[in-house]
Every structure is written in structure tokens, then in C-alpha cells.
């Protein structure tokens, strides 16, 4: 072998190795490129599918919003309208071009809605009812809710027809009540006169049967029920309309004293029914609230009257007043027939009567508890019932307590 042979062999082998490495690197690079291209293609495809899906979802949402009869508006964090369905545009009296993409003050042209959206953006929720287009325009209930993704959702519901029907109903009830009060008063007086004449005749020795007395008593009873229904219909209509005499001039009311006086007012009725009345007041201090004493007395009288009416002879009815410093809770507790579980959720609705009460033939209008609920609500309180059928019922209402501060007027506990 020539002297330079080994060097040439080494060089050849080295070149061969380099060539193999280069080819392998090229193959790996080509494969990596193919893999990257495939990944990029897959990512592009996924992005395209996601975009198509988003477009479909947006189109479906737009279609859904278009089907809603309630106006829906979406405001971004800068209070610019990004979404508005057809009902919202109709309520705002705006075209899409004059609403979508515009700032709220320009799109709404109503500072009240702008303020509502701003309030919801800060507090989370806000609502109001307003008239658009003047006194004869549309009544719109607006509700605003802060979106977790930022911005505010605003709904606009046209309640003009509902308010018109409510006015018609209120006017009808008011007119009917006024028309019926006069003849019912006359009937009551005639029945009372007839009863007095019968007793006079009986005292003079004239023949008067027990059947005649029962029928005259029935006339008086039913006339009283009708008169009560008319008065309560008129009262409930006025309360729901927010007009007088819903709540009079408020003052500080001692619920313990009110309970005692109300029990005394109903003592004769309870004694005649064979029911014992008990007053249980809190010994821990005053139980004062801020409100209309006559209206709160009306609530308590209604609850107490019902308790006596639906208790059995010889039973006991307790009026309990307690205060925890924040609330004054007044409860009327009886051991009467109770209220079925399925009826308790509706017991405070107007004209609602439990079937068992109707079966007993007890008189009632189904309006007293509805009036009581409205009065308690107007005082910022709450009213509820706990009852077990066949065992008895406890009707309670809670009102914010008045906290006496030395040297300062009493304040309502917050």
C-alpha cells in the first residue's frame, strides 16, 4: 500500500460519514417541516372550525334575540352598544345604524337609561320603570345587569298594555265598590231594623219563630260579608295603585301595646266563639317600629280574627311580640285546623281561599291576607306562615326595629 493510502481511506470514510449525517439531517428536517406543516394545517383548520362555530353561534344568538318580544341591549365596558335586537330598537325608537356601535347616551337619547346602565355597572343590578314619549307614550320596564365578561346587559319590556289593563281593572273595582256600598248599607240597616222589630214584637207577645230569627240573622251575616268584601276590594285596589289610604303619616309604634289593644278589640268576638286570647310580649325591652299604627293594627286584627275564626271552641290563641334589636316579630299562634302545605305558598294571594275553609262555611273574602301583605311590604317588612294541617298555624310579620339613641331621635335599625 502506498504511503498516502491510509490517509485517503480515512478521508473517504469521513466524507461518507458526513454525507450520511447530512442526508439524515435533511430527512429529519424534511420530516420536521412536514410535521410542522401538518400541525399548522391542523391548527388552521381548528381555527377555521372555531371561527365557523362562533359565526354559527352568533347567528343563532342573533336569531334568538330577534324572536324575543323583550328588548335586549349589550353595552361594552366603554358603554358602547354592541348588540340590540329588534324589540330594543322599537322600544328606543332607533334604527340599527343609530344604535349599534354608538355610545349609550347617543343610542338611548335618554339619560335615565344611561344612569341605569351606569348604576348596574357599579352595583351589579338596577331596574326602573319609565314613560317614553311623554305621559301618553309607552311604559317601559328597564332592567340592567352587569356581565361577568364586562359591560352591561339591558332589557327593555313594554308594559303599556299591562298598565292600561291594570288601570281599567282599578277603575272598575273602584266604580263597582262605590256603586255597591250604598245599597249594601241600606240592606244592612233594613236587616238591623227588621231584627229589632222582631225582638220588639216577641217582647209584646207576638208569635216569633226561631226559624224567622235564624233567617234574619243570616241576612245580617251575609250582608256584612258583602259589605266587608266591597270595602276590602276598594282598599286593596287603592293599596296596589299606591294611592291613599295605603299608608298614612308614619310614627313610632309600640307593637306590644298595639297587640294588647288589638286583643281587647276582639275580646268580645273571641269570648262569643269560646276562644281564649293571650298576649305574650318580649321582656327584653321595647318593641318599637316606624310606621302607620292604624295600618299595622289592621294587619294584626286581620290575623287575629282569622285565628279565632278557624279555632275550635275552648282553644287558645296567642299574640306574641319579640324583638332582637334588629327586627320586631309579631306572631299570631293558633291550634286550629291548619293550612295544607300546597296552599301555604298562595295564602297571601287575592281571593285565594283554602278548600277546607270553604268546606267549613266560614265567611271571608279572601282579601284580608292580601291586604296584610301589601301593608307589611309598604313598611319594609315581611310576612309569612308556618302551619301544619290539623295542628294549627302561626302567622308572623317582621318589621325593622326602631333603635332608641340617647339624646337623639329614634332611628330604624339597618
C-alpha positions in Angstrom: 0.0 0.0 0.0 1.2 3.4 -0.9 2.2 5.7 1.9 -0.7 8.1 1.3 -3.3 5.2 1.1 -4.4 5.3 4.8 -5.0 9.0 4.7 -7.1 8.7 1.6 -9.2 5.9 3.2 -9.7 8.0 6.4 -10.7 11.0 4.3 -13.1 8.9 2.2 -14.7 7.4 5.3 -15.0 10.8 6.9 -16.7 12.2 3.8 -19.0 9.3 3.7 -20.0 9.8 7.4 -20.5 13.5 6.8 -22.7 12.7 3.8 -24.7 10.2 5.8 -25.2 12.7 8.6 -26.2 15.4 6.1 -28.7 13.1 4.4 -30.1 12.1 7.8 -30.4 15.7 8.9 -32.1 16.6 5.7 -34.5 13.7 6.2 -35.2 14.8 9.7 -35.6 18.4 8.7 -38.0 17.4 5.9 -40.0 15.3 8.3 -40.0 18.1 10.9 -41.2 20.5 8.2 -43.9 18.1 7.2 -44.9 17.6 10.8 -44.9 21.4 11.4 -46.9 21.9 8.2 -49.4 19.3 9.3 -49.6 20.9 12.8 -50.0 24.3 11.3 -52.6 23.0 8.9 -54.5 21.3 11.7 -54.3 24.5 13.8 -55.5 26.5 10.9 -58.3 24.0 10.4 -59.2 24.2 14.1 -59.2 27.9 14.0 -61.4 27.9 10.9 -63.8 25.5 12.5 -63.8 27.6 15.7 -64.5 30.7 13.7 -67.2 29.0 11.8 -68.7 27.7 15.0 -68.5 31.2 16.6 -70.2 32.6 13.5 -73.0 30.0 13.8 -73.4 30.7 17.5 -73.5 34.4 16.9 -76.1 33.9 14.1 -78.2 31.7 16.3 -78.0 34.2 19.2 -79.0 37.0 16.8 -81.9 34.9 15.6 -82.9 34.1 19.1 -82.7 37.7 20.2 -84.8 38.7 17.2 -87.5 36.3 18.3 -87.8 37.8 21.7 -90.6 40.3 22.4 -88.4 41.9 25.1 -85.7 44.3 24.0 -82.1 43.2 24.7 -79.1 45.6 24.6 -75.5 44.8 25.2 -73.1 47.5 26.3 -69.4 47.0 26.4 -67.1 48.3 29.2 -67.0 51.7 27.4 -70.8 51.9 27.5 -71.0 51.5 23.7 -73.9 49.5 22.3 -72.7 46.3 20.7 -75.9 44.3 20.4 -79.6 45.4 20.1 -82.4 43.3 18.9 -85.5 44.5 17.0 -87.6 44.8 20.2 -85.0 47.0 21.8 -84.8 49.2 18.7 -88.6 49.6 18.7 -88.6 50.5 22.4 -85.8 53.0 21.9 -87.3 54.3 18.6 -84.0 53.9 16.9 -82.7 52.3 13.7 -79.9 49.8 13.9 -77.5 52.2 12.4 -78.4 54.9 15.0 -78.0 52.4 17.9 -75.4 49.7 17.4 -71.8 51.0 17.7 -73.0 54.2 19.3 -72.3 55.4 22.9 -75.2 54.8 25.3 -76.1 58.5 25.6 -76.4 58.8 21.8 -78.1 55.4 21.2 -80.6 55.8 24.1 -81.2 59.6 23.9 -82.5 59.1 27.4 -80.3 60.0 30.4 -82.4 57.7 32.7 -81.3 54.6 30.8 -77.7 55.8 30.7 -77.8 56.3 34.5 -79.4 52.9 34.9 -76.6 51.2 33.0 -74.0 53.1 35.0 -75.7 52.0 38.2 -75.7 48.4 37.2 -72.1 48.6 36.1 -71.2 49.6 39.7 -73.7 47.7 41.8 -74.4 44.7 39.7 -78.1 45.1 39.1 -80.6 48.0 38.7 -84.1 48.4 37.4 -86.7 51.2 36.8 -90.0 51.9 35.1 -90.2 54.9 32.9 -92.5 56.5 30.4 -91.1 57.2 26.9 -92.7 59.6 24.6 -94.5 61.7 27.3 -97.5 60.9 29.5 -99.3 59.2 26.6 -96.2 57.3 25.5 -95.0 53.7 26.2 -94.5 52.4 29.7 -91.1 50.5 29.7 -89.6 48.4 32.5 -85.8 48.5 32.2 -83.5 46.1 33.9 -79.8 46.2 33.8 -77.3 43.5 34.9 -73.5 43.7 34.9 -72.0 41.0 32.7 -69.2 38.7 34.1 -67.4 39.3 30.8 -67.5 43.0 31.3 -70.1 45.5 30.2 -73.8 45.6 30.9 -76.9 43.7 29.6 -80.0 45.8 29.4 -83.6 44.5 28.9 -86.5 46.7 27.9 -90.0 45.4 28.4 -93.0 47.3 27.0 -95.7 47.1 29.7 -98.0 49.7 28.3 -100.9 47.3 27.6 -100.5 45.7 31.1 -100.6 49.1 32.8 -103.7 50.0 30.7 -105.5 46.8 31.8 -104.4 47.5 35.4 -105.9 51.0 35.2 -109.1 49.6 33.7 -109.3 46.9 36.5 -108.7 49.5 39.2 -111.3 51.9 37.8 -113.8 49.0 37.5 -113.3 47.9 41.1 -113.4 51.5 42.3 -116.6 52.2 40.5 -118.2 48.9 41.5 -117.3 49.3 45.1 -118.8 52.8 45.2 -122.0 51.7 43.5 -122.4 48.7 45.8 -121.7 50.5 49.1 -124.9 52.5 49.2 -127.4 49.6 48.6 -125.5 47.3 50.9 -125.5 49.9 53.6 -129.3 50.2 53.1 -129.7 46.4 53.3 -127.7 46.3 56.5 -129.8 48.9 58.1 -133.1 47.3 57.0 -131.9 43.9 58.3 -131.0 45.5 61.6 -134.3 47.3 61.8 -136.1 44.1 61.0 -134.3 42.2 63.7 -135.1 44.9 66.2 -138.8 44.9 65.2 -138.9 41.1 65.6 -137.5 41.3 69.1 -140.0 44.1 69.9 -142.8 42.0 68.6 -141.6 39.0 70.6 -141.4 41.1 73.8 -145.0 42.2 73.1 -146.2 38.6 72.9 -146.4 38.2 69.2 -145.5 34.8 67.8 -141.9 34.8 66.5 -140.3 31.5 65.5 -136.7 30.6 65.9 -136.7 30.0 62.1 -137.6 33.6 61.5 -134.8 34.7 63.8 -132.3 32.5 62.1 -133.2 33.8 58.7 -132.9 37.4 59.8 -129.5 36.6 61.4 -128.4 35.0 58.1 -129.4 38.1 56.2 -127.4 40.3 58.5 -124.4 37.9 58.3 -124.3 37.7 54.5 -124.9 41.5 54.2 -122.0 42.0 56.5 -119.8 39.7 54.4 -120.7 41.5 51.2 -120.1 44.9 52.7 -116.7 43.7 54.0 -115.8 42.3 50.6 -116.7 45.6 48.9 -114.6 47.6 51.4 -111.7 45.3 51.1 -111.8 45.3 47.3 -111.7 49.0 47.4 -108.9 49.0 50.0 -106.8 46.5 48.0 -107.3 48.4 44.8 -106.1 51.6 46.4 -103.1 49.9 48.1 -102.0 48.3 44.8 -102.3 51.6 43.0 -100.0 53.2 45.6 -102.6 55.8 46.5 -104.3 56.7 49.7 -105.2 55.4 52.1 -102.4 52.8 51.8 -100.0 54.2 54.4 -100.8 57.3 56.5 -98.4 59.6 58.3 -95.8 57.3 59.9 -94.7 57.5 63.5 -93.2 55.3 66.2 -95.4 52.4 67.1 -95.1 50.2 70.2 -96.1 46.8 68.8 -96.5 45.3 72.4 -99.1 48.0 73.2 -100.7 47.6 69.8 -101.0 43.8 70.4 -102.7 44.4 73.7 -105.2 46.9 72.4 -106.0 44.8 69.3 -106.7 41.8 71.5 -109.1 43.9 73.6 -110.9 45.0 70.5 -111.5 41.3 69.5 -112.1 40.1 73.1 -115.9 40.0 72.8 -115.8 38.2 69.5 -113.4 35.6 70.9 -115.5 35.1 74.1 -118.6 34.5 72.0 -116.7 31.9 70.0 -115.3 30.3 73.2 -111.7 31.2 72.4 -109.2 32.4 75.0 -106.9 35.2 73.9 -103.4 35.6 75.3 -100.8 38.3 74.8 -97.1 37.4 75.2 -94.7 40.3 74.8 -90.9 40.3 74.9 -89.5 41.1 78.4 -86.1 42.1 76.8 -87.1 45.7 76.1 -89.2 47.9 73.9 -90.5 46.6 70.6 -90.9 49.8 68.6 -91.2 50.1 64.8 -91.7 53.1 62.4 -95.0 53.1 60.6 -98.7 53.8 60.4 -100.3 52.5 63.7 -103.8 52.1 62.1 -102.5 50.1 59.2 -100.3 47.8 61.4 -103.3 47.4 63.7 -105.3 46.4 60.7 -102.8 43.6 59.9 -102.8 42.3 63.4 -106.6 42.5 63.6 -107.0 40.5 60.4 -104.6 37.8 61.5 -106.2 37.6 65.0 -109.7 37.4 63.5 -108.7 34.6 61.2 -107.1 32.7 64.1 -110.2 32.9 66.2 -112.5 32.0 63.3 -110.6 28.8 62.4 -110.0 27.6 66.0 -112.2 25.1 67.8 -114.2 26.1 70.9 -112.1 26.1 74.0 -108.9 26.7 72.2 -106.3 29.3 72.9 -104.9 32.0 70.5 -101.7 33.7 71.4 -100.3 37.0 70.1 -96.5 37.1 70.7 -94.3 40.1 70.2 -90.5 39.7 70.3 -87.6 41.9 69.3 -84.0 41.0 68.7 -82.9 44.7 68.3 -82.9 44.5 64.5 -86.5 43.3 63.9 -89.8 43.2 65.8 -91.6 40.0 65.0 -95.3 39.8 65.8 -96.9 36.3 65.6 -100.5 35.1 66.0 -100.4 31.4 67.1 -103.5 29.2 67.0 -104.2 25.4 67.3 -106.9 25.4 64.7 -107.5 23.4 61.5 -104.1 24.4 59.9 -103.3 25.0 56.3 -102.3 22.3 53.8 -98.7 22.5 52.6 -99.6 23.1 49.0 -101.8 26.1 49.9 -99.3 27.9 52.0 -97.4 29.5 49.1 -100.7 31.1 47.8 -102.4 32.0 51.0 -101.5 35.7 50.6 -102.9 36.0 47.1 -106.1 38.0 46.5 -109.3 35.9 46.6 -107.5 32.8 47.4 -109.2 30.5 50.0 -108.2 27.2 51.3 -110.7 24.5 50.3 -111.0 23.4 53.9 -112.1 27.0 54.9 -114.8 26.9 52.2 -116.0 23.5 53.3 -116.5 24.8 56.8 -118.8 27.5 55.5 -116.8 30.2 57.3 -117.4 33.7 56.0 -114.4 35.5 54.4 -113.5 37.4 51.3 -110.0 36.1 50.5 -108.7 39.6 50.5 -107.7 40.2 54.1 -104.3 38.4 53.9 -103.5 40.1 50.5 -104.1 43.5 52.1 -102.0 42.5 55.1 -99.1 41.5 52.8 -99.3 44.8 51.0 -99.3 46.8 54.2 -96.3 44.9 55.6 -94.4 45.3 52.3 -95.1 49.0 52.4 -93.5 49.1 55.8 -90.4 47.4 54.5 -91.2 44.2 56.4 -92.0 40.6 55.5 -94.9 38.3 56.3 -95.1 34.5 56.3 -97.0 31.5 57.7 -95.9 28.3 59.4 -98.6 25.7 59.6 -99.3 22.0 60.0 -102.6 20.7 58.8 -104.7 19.6 61.7 -102.4 21.1 64.3 -102.5 24.9 63.9 -101.0 27.9 62.2 -98.6 30.7 63.1 -98.8 33.8 61.1 -95.9 36.2 61.6 -94.7 39.5 60.3 -91.4 41.2 60.9 -90.7 44.9 60.8 -87.4 46.9 61.1 -86.9 47.8 64.8 -86.5 51.4 66.0 -83.3 51.7 68.0 -83.5 54.4 70.6 -80.4 56.6 70.7 -79.7 58.6 73.9 -80.1 62.3 73.1 -81.1 61.7 69.5 -84.4 60.8 67.8 -85.1 57.1 67.4 -83.6 55.5 64.3 -84.6 52.4 62.3 -82.1 49.6 62.6 -80.2 48.9 59.5 
